[in-house]
């Protein structure tokens, strides 16, 4: 498995500059295309699952994080406050306090629950320079985060649904988890002191894991300060394990922010807050994808999905028209003209591209293309319309397959 730091730069996906700073990578055009495709997939999957998307500021008053508990339990990993007109403002280390305030800003009835709020939002961690590296340990994080506000009776169903979303995403991304981890508190650690709350949360997550038939390891010392988690673990090229996705149950922050909804009995009731992230941070997700695929991303995620290869200068005009048809269908496409080298050399130069459409004299005259797939398969000539239709259908369903057998 290659190191994403080396390969990501070689593939022109991302880079860093000392004038920007350590742990703050920037995305080059090809990397931005991968990131955008990933974000679009996540937003669409969440929309289908009934999530409502929001935007919230990356700043908040220190008081906000004192209420949430982050200032007490997490301040060593936060950037220092900024003094703005006598108020202390902090770059947020997490999105959940903002989402709690979003929920609190409006009255809610039990009929609205579960209320699923999602955001691809920025957060910041004051990581030490010695642990920073590539995309896996950064100071500015784009997190695929969501918070579900639900009744106690709905919580287990919502946790199971979140695990199913994660499983679907892993299938589309063609990645496999190293293991599922039930992350528990460690005796004597810095956690919210509420034994009954911890018992309820752990029992709920354990029940969902067992009902789902997922094997897991219970590990002490890996819980969030406010509750236990289900963490989906992956391994990098050096065999190091990290968390990619997570589901958490939180009884603490609804209490801290005095969240409530009106129940069927007309009384105020406290919701449960389920935290979940399908792919965790976009940075860590892309780092893992680079390593596990070696740059051979699933076709729907690839920075360039199709390359058009005219055999000679005589087919350049036809190739340009085919490129336009591809762009009109939303494909990420380039033309590799004959002055870039022989056909064989151009094919090798684009070996990571999922689809290669070769247009020679016969193809140009017939309105056809000869397709080569990244896995080495050569397909029979077919009309440009048929080729685009079948490729488009596979991309639309985020298939891990390059071609169907139909």
Secondary structure, 3 states (H helix, E strand, C coil): CCCHHHHHHHCCCEECCCCCCCCCCEECHHHHHHHHHHHHHHHHHHHHCCCEECCCCCEEEHHHHHHHCHHHHHHHHCCCCEEECCEEEEECCCCHHHHHHHHHCCCCEHHHCCEEEEEEEEEECCCCHHHCECCCECCEEEEEEEEEEECHHHHHHHHHHHHHHHHHHHHHHCCCCCEEEEEECCCCCCCCCCHHHHHHHHHHHHHHHHHHCCCEEEEECCCECCECEEEEEEECCCCCEEEEEEEEEECHHHHHCCCCEECCCCCEECCEEEEEECCCEHHHHHHHHHHHHCCCCCCCCCCCCEEEEECCHHHHHHHHHHHHHHHHCCCCEEECCHHHCCHHHHHHHCCCCCEEEEECHHHHHHCEEEEEECCCCECCCEEHHHHHHHHHHHHHCCCCCCCCCC
